[in-house]
Amino acid sequence: MAMPGALGGTAQPAAGTGVAGARSLRRLARAITSNRKATAGAVLLAIFIFVAVFPEVFSRVNPNAEIFARNQAPSLHHLLGTTALDQDIFAQVIYGTRAVLEIAFGVGLGATVIAMLIGVAAAYLGGWWDSGLGLLTDVLLVIPLFPLLIVIARYLGAGGAGTLTMIVVITLSGWSYTARQLRSYAQSLRSRDFLEAARVRGERSLYIIVVEIIPTMTSLLVASFLTNALYAVLFSSGLQFIGLGDPNTQSWGTMLYWAENNEAFQTQPIWIIAPGLCIVLLGAAFSLLNYAFDEIGNPALRPVRSMRRGKRVKPAQ
């Protein structure tokens, strides 16, 4: 018997997994295009991705070149002015986008995959698996994350943590909350008929977890990815701002670090405002996209909105 899935459709046995996945992707696309906030978030994110992939389209100036007069005001030659280190601010913003998105997508994907495997395995296998993995998750949950990141980044990053170190540090310390969410959802599926049917067929636990359970969690996984990516941007920028990142890495966080060290608020405030605004806009893009996936993952939101629409279009008696 087919049972309702997380996306409001039906969770089919193994034979229908591919079809269910395609339907889930179509629902995600419809949710983005039908929700103005989600559309705005998708457009913002697409702009940042384009800038990160093709930075030379927007600026051909070497962001590390110290060849300009210092603290120049914005002009046609320097759209955002220059720094106290004789560098072009606009070029630094443009070329710093790639490192930020690498961290965001790297941590978002890595933390979500780890949380998915641990959370779903703990819920489905139960017993000492659930106790052991649950204990590991609880330990990480009670440790303050940002101080932990500071200690790990300082320990691993000799001379400053680079992009790869940032991804590893934030991923390994930031998956626990997502794992707790996924475990709770997976536990609600343990007694569903389509899982019982898979067990009766003699399927292995790994097969049931990967093929039967995980495809029903598409919207929740995407929402978890966006949340992890958002926190990766904030945490990595914070670590770089306080000097734990590699100062030679071109990113928005290192821009804030150098701006603070050179008293930019008094001499060149745009040096701080520009990367700070980019961090806010990228965070807003991830947050706005979550509206669409919340609507998909929480069926209670859809009937309420439908009822409201019905009331608006109902003809007057």
Rosetta blueprint (number, residue, H / E / L):
1 M L
2 A L
3 M E
4 P E
5 G L
6 A L
7 L L
8 G L
9 G L
10 T E
11 A E
12 Q L
13 P L
14 A H
15 A H
16 G H
17 T H
18 G H
19 V H
20 A H
21 G H
22 A H
23 R H
24 S H
25 L H
26 R H
27 R H
28 L H
29 A H
30 R H
31 A H
32 I H
33 T H
34 S H
35 N L
36 R H
37 K H
38 A H
39 T H
40 A H
41 G H
42 A H
43 V H
44 L H
45 L H
46 A H
47 I H
48 F H
49 I H
50 F H
51 V H
52 A H
53 V H
54 F L
55 P H
56 E H
57 V H
58 F L
59 S L
60 R L
61 V L
62 N L
63 P L
64 N L
65 A L
66 E L
67 I L
68 F L
69 A L
70 R L
71 N L
72 Q L
73 A L
74 P L
75 S L
76 L L
77 H L
78 H L
79 L L
80 L L
81 G L
82 T E
83 T L
84 A L
85 L L
86 D L
87 Q L
88 D E
89 I H
90 F H
91 A H
92 Q H
93 V H
94 I H
95 Y H
96 G H
97 T H
98 R H
99 A H
100 V H
101 L H
102 E H
103 I H
104 A H
105 F H
106 G H
107 V H
108 G H
109 L H
110 G H
111 A H
112 T H
113 V H
114 I H
115 A H
116 M H
117 L H
118 I H
119 G H
120 V H
121 A H
122 A H
123 A H
124 Y H
125 L H
126 G L
127 G H
128 W H
129 W H
130 D H
131 S H
132 G H
133 L H
134 G H
135 L H
136 L H
137 T H
138 D H
139 V H
140 L H
141 L H
142 V H
143 I L
144 P L
145 L H
146 F H
147 P H
148 L H
149 L H
150 I H
151 V H
152 I H
153 A H
154 R H
155 Y H
156 L H
157 G L
158 A L
159 G L
160 G L
161 A E
162 G L
163 T H
164 L H
165 T H
166 M H
167 I H
168 V H
169 V H
170 I H
171 T H
172 L H
173 S H
174 G L
175 W L
176 S H
177 Y H
178 T H
179 A H
180 R H
181 Q H
182 L H
183 R H
184 S H
185 Y H
186 A H
187 Q H
188 S L
189 L L
190 R L
191 S L
192 R L
193 D H
194 F H
195 L H
196 E H
197 A H
198 A H
199 R H
200 V H
201 R L
202 G L
203 E L
204 R L
205 S H
206 L H
207 Y H
208 I H
209 I H
210 V H
211 V H
212 E H
213 I H
214 I H
215 P H
216 T H
217 M H
218 T H
219 S H
220 L H
221 L H
222 V H
223 A H
224 S H
225 F H
226 L H
227 T H
228 N H
229 A H
230 L H
231 Y H
232 A H
233 V H
234 L H
235 F H
236 S H
237 S H
238 G H
239 L H
240 Q H
241 F H
242 I L
243 G L
244 L L
245 G E
246 D L
247 P L
248 N L
249 T L
250 Q L
251 S L
252 W H
253 G H
254 T H
255 M H
256 L H
257 Y H
258 W H
259 A H
260 E H
261 N H
262 N L
263 E L
264 A H
265 F H
266 Q H
267 T H
268 Q L
269 P L
270 I H
271 W H
272 I H
273 I H
274 A H
275 P H
276 G H
277 L H
278 C H
279 I H
280 V H
281 L H
282 L H
283 G H
284 A H
285 A H
286 F H
287 S H
288 L H
289 L H
290 N H
291 Y H
292 A H
293 F H
294 D H
295 E H
296 I H
297 G H
298 N L
299 P L
300 A L
301 L H
302 R H
303 P H
304 V H
305 R H
306 S H
307 M H
308 R H
309 R H
310 G H
311 K H
312 R H
313 V H
314 K L
315 P L
316 A L
317 Q L
